[in-house]
Structure formats: C-alpha cells, structure tokens
Amino acid sequence: MTIRRRTLAQAAALLALPTTSTGLFAQRAKDSVVLGMVLEPTGLDPTTSPAAAIGEIVHYNVLEGLTKILPGGAVVPLLAEDWSADPDGKSYTFVLRKGVTFQDGTPFDAAAVKFSFERAKAPDSTNKAKKSVFDNISSISSPQPDVVILTLNNPDATLPFRLGENTAVILSPKSAATTATQPVGTGPYRLDSWQKGSAVTLVRWDGFRNAAAIKIRRATFRFINDNAAQVAALLAGDIDGMPRFGAVQNLKQFQADKRFTVEIGSTAGKGILAINNKRKPLDDVRVRRAIAHAIDRKAFIDGVLEGLAKPIGSHAAPTDVGYVDLTGVYPFNPDKARALLKEAGVATPLNLTLTLPPPSYARKGGEVIAAMLAKVGIVAKIENVEWAQWLSGAFKGNFDLTLINHVEPLDYIQYANPQYYWGYDNPAFNALVKRRAEAGRGKQQLALYADIQRQLAQDAVNAFLFNPSQVSVARRGLKGLWANSPIFANDLSQVAWQ
C-alpha cells in the first residue's frame, strides 16, 4: 500500500478535527492491518543487534525460538513441543516439533538449533544474550534429529524464559548470514518489503504449519516517532493501532472516542538516565549520587508520562520476582546533590552533554531532566539524535548522559560486562552475579537478586527513574494486541478483526 507522510501542519489540522467524525478511517480489508511503531530498527536480525525494535517486527512473526513468552509472562512450547530439566538444573532436554521447515525450504531440526546457538556463543558474536545465556552452555548434543540436550556450566532456572526472547530465535543455516536484510524463519509471516524510513510489510506465509489459523494476511509496521503524527495517523485511519503509544498526553481523547479501545498494561522496562562511568568526573560515585538526588522521579513521571509509570531505584522492574523497592536510597534532595558535588571537588557549573534518542519519553523527558540538573549546578547540553545515531554513538560509549528505556527483562547481567556502554566495572557486583548463576532455586536466588539490586543502587551506576506502563490504542474491533509486554513483541498470530 502507499505510505502517506504528513507535515506537522497537516498533523495539527487533523488534531483539531472532531472525534465524532467517522469518515476519516480508511476502508481496509479485514485481513490486513497497519500498526504504528516509534522506532525503525537498523536491521532485522535480533541475534546480532541489541535494538528491541527488531523484535517488535520479526519475533514470533517471522522468527521463532524453542519457547514462547506469553503476555502474562508464562513460558510455553513453540519450536520445542516439550522440555525437561535434570534435578541439578544443569541439563535441559528439548523435544522439537517434527515436520517444520524454514521459509527457504531448509528443515528445522536439532542441527539448526545447534548451528544457531553455536553462532550465538561464537567469540565474534554480538548477540546481546551471549554472556548471560549462551556462554553458560558448555555443550549441545543431539542424540536424534528431534532432540537437543543443552548442558550448562551453571544451573539456570530461567533458561526456558531466556530461550523465548528474540536473542534466541532459531535461524536457517542456509540464510542466517543475510537475516538483517532478508530474515528467513519458521514463523507465520515472511518479509514482503522494507521501505527504509517508512515501513516494513509482512505477508502471511502459506507454508506455515498452521497457516489456516492466521487471520491477518498482510501486516504493515509504520515508523512514527513524532507524538502529533501518531495521534494524527490514528485519527485519520492511516494506522489501525499503536501497541506502544507514545503520545500519552492525548490518551484521554482516545479513551473518550468510541472508535478506539485503549489498554494500559505492564512492561519490564527500566527507564534510566544512563551515566558514562568511565568519564571524569562521572567516574566518582559522589557525582553520580548527586545526579540521582537531583532528580524528582514523581515530577518526571507526572509531567512526562502522565503518571503512567512507577518509580524505580535500581535496574529492576516491579514485575520481577524478587523486586526490591530502592527508591528511598536517593530521594529527591537538591541540597544533598549540591553537597555531594562540593565534596567531590567539582566546580560548578559542571558542563555535560545529554544525548536523547527519538522517543518522546527521552525528548520531552530530557528537557525536564536538564532543568532539574541545572538547579544543582549541572548544565546538561541537549543533543537530539536519531535511533541509528544513538546505537552507533551513545551505545558505543560516546556520551556523558543519555535517557533510555531498557525493555529486556532481568537484564542486570549487562552490569557485569565492563565493555557495556555505561562502563561499570565492579568485581563485587560480578561476584554476586556469578553466585546467583550458580545458586539453586528458591530463597538463595531471591536473596542474591536483592543484593544485586542494592549493589547497583549503592554504586549509583545510573540514575534509575521509572518503570513505564504499556499504553495501547487501537481501532475498535481489532483484537489480539498484547496488553502487557514482558518482552517487546507484536505477536500477529492472535490478531484479528471482529
């Protein structure tokens, strides 16, 4: 279909239109859907790039893993029809679905699983889960074509969940190298087109094992990071829904409009003001603590997110089992912030750069953060960048401060990687992570997770701000979009018009 662009003036005009009008909606076939997304990924291979926007398009749609994570967080079989774990938690046996093929005709079997996981754990792998998941796999054996046995160095009770994330999708050995531009999987959809800067379109794959159950034949993901344009596209019918709606200031308008349904759910997101721990004077914990004390989380959440978030005090979400509320460690206290800067010998004004990616929580939130920091003597010069620039710049460690939402669940393991973009390196923290990886299930796991959260808070690695709610807006009659997002995915297999 033709992708229409609108100027800001056109968007403003649409915003002024009465919400009772019904003539704006495009008449689309009931086997097609157009969804809005905030960010455009730089590629479509979730096993080699960290961007969650990749999974929003391809995960569960084109590419599948052994397991699947449901909106409520439960883990169910996908390419594996069943699995079992040894009592010590160090060996998992997966029984694979039979008769499944990739879209390039290659059979899905134990050899494809072994290839995918060995690729993920290779020394040159850029897989985000390499350190936490794949490096823990000591051996991969396949006693028969439909059975895979994973032997681990350390027990991991979360492995079935981890294998349902987009970093663990199974790729065809024949086409894995070109997944970033031409993803080939076992899922119900195949890539039809990618109009760079505009949209990605998927079409139903008739060779899918259960193709008859897939109601949506054609799905287009349009990239709209401007809030006004998101609202205008929904009102005009240019898009049918936005699973992660950014223009929360307009939410009441859609809640009052009978043409739309609005759902507010949970996420595993951790919104943080990331701090470059390797740059002076940010390498001084007193400076990082000053930054944390300078920020009023409640004012940020109310002013930027319309109250649709919960404050956090470490890199954990309230939905996590074992979550500890540490928001009291660094309460809003500008006087304390100024005293800490003075104690650290920092002359004010301290000039820093605040790098902001496109989402509205960052662009609008960055202005709020900069104003708060200014009151304690920190001048944060705002630098707005596009998503690809953020990934090639800030994410590579070229930043002072940056505002970002980490959406992956239980991703505290990244703090054990000194090469990760915020540059945190603490042997005591690494030891905690190792002990938790080796610990058995139950109380010891929970106690160590609490210690991990407290260590990150104590070191003020980053300024931990908010756990956002998920806000979904869709045309009435469109069913099946996820209300909650334990991971960022748009599973089209359950989407249909009613």
Number of C-alpha atoms within 10 A of each C-alpha: 6 4 10 9 13 12 9 13 11 13 20 15 11 21 18 9 13 10 16 10 12 12 9 14 17 12 9 12 11 14 14 16 22 21 21 25 22 22 22 26 23 16 16 25 29 28 29 19 20 20 23 21 21 23 26 24 27 28 29 28 25 26 28 24 25 26 26 24 22 17 20 12 14 10 16 18 19 18 25 20 15 16 18 13 19 11 9 12 21 19 21 20 18 23 21 23 17 14 10 18 18 23 22 12 14 17 17 24 24 22 19 19 27 20 16 19 23 17 21 25 19 13 10 8 15 17 21 21 24 22 16 20 22 23 17 19 20 13 13 19 15 17 9 11 14 19 20 23 20 20 20 20 16 20 24 24 18 13 17 21 17 24 22 25 27 28 26 26 27 27 28 27 18 13 16 19 13 12 19 18 14 18 22 26 32 30 28 28 30 24 22 14 14 15 10 11 12 14 19 19 20 22 19 24 21 15 16 20 14 12 16 10 11 19 17 22 20 20 21 23 23 25 19 25 20 15 19 19 22 23 26 22 25 23 26 19 18 22 23 26 27 26 26 22 22 26 21 21 12 15 17 10 12 20 14 13 17 11 17 19 18 22 16 13 16 21 24 26 28 27 26 23 25 22 26 24 24 17 15 10 19 19 16 16 17 22 24 24 24 28 30 28 25 28 28 19 23 17 15 23 21 12 14 23 22 15 16 18 22 17 23 24 30 29 28 31 27 18 15 13 11 17 17 19 17 20 17 9 16 23 16 20 16 21 13 18 26 22 15 20 24 15 11 15 12 15 11 14 13 15 14 17 15 23 25 26 23 19 22 19 23 23 19 16 21 28 17 17 21 19 16 22 21 16 16 24 19 22 19 23 15 17 14 16 16 14 18 15 12 20 18 11 15 21 16 14 20 16 21 22 26 24 23 21 19 17 21 18 21 17 16 18 16 17 22 22 17 15 13 14 21 27 20 23 17 15 10 12 21 17 13 17 21 15 16 22 20 16 19 16 16 9 11 13 18 17 12 19 24 17 17 25 21 20 17 21 22 16 16 25 27 25 28 26 27 28 28 24 22 22 22 22 26 23 22 16 13 18 14 14 22 23 20 22 25 22 22 26 25 22 20 26 20 14 18 19 16 8
